[in-house]
Amino acid sequence: MGKTVEFIFDFASPNAYMAHCVLPDIARRTGAQIVITPCLLGGLFKITGNQAPMTAFGGIQGKLAYEALETQRFIARHGLSQYRFNPHFPINTLLIMRGLVAARRMGVEGAYTRAVFAGMWERGLKMDDPAVVATVLTEAGLDAKAILEATQDPEVKAELLANTEAAASRGAFGIPTFFVGDEIFFGKERLGQIEEELAA
């Protein structure tokens, strides 16, 4: 079996969207497989005592402006012309993250992920509104009713919680986090290091 890059993942993060756009090319170049592990960013923050950058760095002169500059550079470098910051941010992603666990169990993870990411970070939709989510999934040809009903399944809920706790116990404190074997990498800026690790 080839190398694997595990992606600790929540739709809540615009940086996760950007990494998700870029990772497939890295996987192609290195022959690696991408494995997505759904986790709740809010849960990781709570377990680890972390905070969102807007909260953590809001009082530091120049810090958020620099973060915005880095984001624009990343978007330009990788041609992410579809990206737009969601006007409803921050969005509670509990529903759509449970939906991802359910979609994986139904064998439609790829189509679900593409549809939800487009709703979140391309179309700027309010993706914590069940009616909006249902429309997005239906437009993508998915069984919105079945997926949304499955978000209430105790096993689906438990899997998402267990993933989040396990990620924190391995050292994850935010998203996007990546593991190549036991090596941990945080942030979209580490994708070059991840490619080097996969190619080694």
LINSULTA-V712587 format. One record per residue. N is the residue number from 1. PSI is psi in whole degrees, 0 to 359 (999 if undefined). OMEGA is omega in radians with two decimals (NA if undefined). D_FIRST is the distance of its C-alpha to the first C-alpha in Angstrom with 2 decimals. Layout:
# LINSULTA-V712587
n={N N}
psi={PSI PSI}
omega={OMEGA OMEGA}
d_first={D_FIRST D_FIRST}
This chain:
# LINSULTA-V712587
n={1 2 3 4 5 6 7 8 9 10 11 12 13 14 15 16 17 18 19 20 21 22 23 24 25 26 27 28 29 30 31 32 33 34 35 36 37 38 39 40 41 42 43 44 45 46 47 48 49 50 51 52 53 54 55 56 57 58 59 60 61 62 63 64 65 66 67 68 69 70 71 72 73 74 75 76 77 78 79 80 81 82 83 84 85 86 87 88 89 90 91 92 93 94 95 96 97 98 99 100 101 102 103 104 105 106 107 108 109 110 111 112 113 114 115 116 117 118 119 120 121 122 123 124 125 126 127 128 129 130 131 132 133 134 135 136 137 138 139 140 141 142 143 144 145 146 147 148 149 150 151 152 153 154 155 156 157 158 159 160 161 162 163 164 165 166 167 168 169 170 171 172 173 174 175 176 177 178 179 180 181 182 183 184 185 186 187 188 189 190 191 192 193 194 195 196 197 198 199 200}
psi={138 181 154 139 118 131 108 121 136 135 343 334 121 330 330 319 311 316 320 328 327 329 320 324 321 317 318 316 328 353 20 161 139 128 119 129 105 127 157 118 317 322 318 317 315 316 320 352 16 167 158 147 322 325 311 321 5 329 2 120 126 343 308 326 320 319 318 321 314 320 315 321 317 315 315 316 321 4 40 63 342 341 137 142 134 122 345 2 140 146 134 115 14 313 310 336 320 324 323 317 316 317 322 317 332 357 21 31 315 311 321 312 315 316 315 319 319 318 320 308 10 318 346 36 160 85 18 8 114 325 320 315 316 318 315 315 319 317 331 3 17 159 87 318 313 318 313 324 322 340 344 359 125 326 322 313 315 323 317 317 315 318 317 314 319 320 316 320 338 357 357 138 355 185 135 131 146 146 131 104 234 359 128 141 136 133 149 337 347 5 327 318 322 316 319 319 319 327 344 999}
omega={3.14 -3.14 -3.12 2.95 3.12 -3.06 3.05 -2.67 2.95 3.11 -3.07 -2.99 3.03 3.11 3.05 3.07 -3.09 3.11 -3.14 3.10 -3.01 -3.06 -3.10 3.10 3.08 3.13 3.13 -3.09 -3.04 -3.08 -3.09 3.07 3.09 3.06 3.13 3.06 -3.13 3.09 3.09 3.14 3.11 3.09 3.09 3.11 -3.08 -3.10 -2.98 -3.10 3.14 3.10 3.03 -3.12 -3.13 3.12 -3.04 -3.01 -3.05 -3.10 -3.09 -3.09 3.04 -3.00 -3.10 3.08 3.11 3.09 3.12 3.11 3.12 3.11 3.13 3.09 -3.12 3.13 -3.13 -3.08 -3.05 3.06 -3.08 -3.01 -3.13 -3.01 2.91 3.13 -3.06 -3.10 3.14 -3.10 -0.02 -3.11 3.05 -3.02 -3.11 -3.11 -3.06 3.05 3.01 3.09 3.11 3.08 3.14 -3.12 3.10 3.13 3.14 3.09 -3.12 -3.07 -3.08 -3.13 3.13 -3.11 3.13 -3.10 -3.09 3.09 3.12 3.11 -3.08 -2.87 3.01 -3.08 3.09 -3.07 3.13 -2.95 2.92 3.06 -3.07 -3.14 3.10 3.13 -3.14 3.13 3.14 -3.11 3.13 3.11 3.13 3.12 -3.13 3.12 -3.05 -3.10 -3.12 -3.12 -3.11 3.06 -3.11 3.11 3.11 3.12 -3.13 3.13 3.10 3.12 -3.09 -3.14 3.14 3.11 -3.13 3.10 -3.09 3.13 -3.13 3.13 3.12 -3.12 3.11 3.07 3.12 3.13 -3.13 -3.09 0.18 2.98 -3.11 3.00 2.92 -2.94 3.12 -3.12 -3.13 3.08 3.12 3.01 3.14 3.13 -3.12 -3.07 3.07 3.09 3.12 3.11 3.10 -3.14 3.14 -3.09 -3.05 NA}
d_first={0.00 3.82 6.74 8.68 12.45 14.37 17.77 20.66 22.82 26.41 28.31 31.24 30.07 30.93 28.55 25.70 26.86 26.88 23.43 22.13 23.84 22.37 18.72 17.66 18.93 17.03 13.73 14.87 15.94 12.88 10.17 9.27 9.35 12.64 13.35 17.13 18.86 22.52 25.01 28.74 29.84 33.29 31.91 30.03 33.30 35.29 33.16 32.94 36.36 35.03 36.98 36.50 37.19 40.43 41.67 40.32 41.38 44.21 46.88 45.46 47.27 45.10 41.75 41.18 42.63 40.12 37.22 38.57 38.80 35.17 34.17 36.32 34.82 31.26 32.44 34.21 31.44 28.87 31.48 31.17 34.50 33.94 33.83 36.91 37.57 38.23 41.98 41.48 39.26 38.53 37.28 36.49 33.01 33.02 33.55 30.94 28.29 29.04 28.96 25.39 24.38 26.48 25.14 21.53 22.88 24.68 21.74 23.44 21.71 21.38 25.00 26.27 24.74 26.15 29.51 29.95 28.98 31.46 34.06 33.58 33.19 34.52 37.29 38.45 38.90 39.77 36.50 37.80 40.35 39.19 41.29 39.71 36.18 37.21 38.56 35.46 33.21 35.74 35.98 32.21 32.66 31.25 33.08 34.50 36.56 33.76 31.47 34.37 35.53 32.10 32.34 35.00 32.84 32.84 29.19 28.19 30.42 29.10 25.42 26.30 28.42 25.88 23.21 25.93 27.04 23.58 22.93 26.34 25.75 22.72 25.01 24.93 28.50 28.23 26.30 24.29 22.21 18.60 16.18 13.50 12.59 16.21 17.77 20.03 21.49 24.42 25.97 25.39 26.85 23.76 21.52 22.21 21.15 17.91 17.24 18.23 15.93 12.85 14.24 15.14}
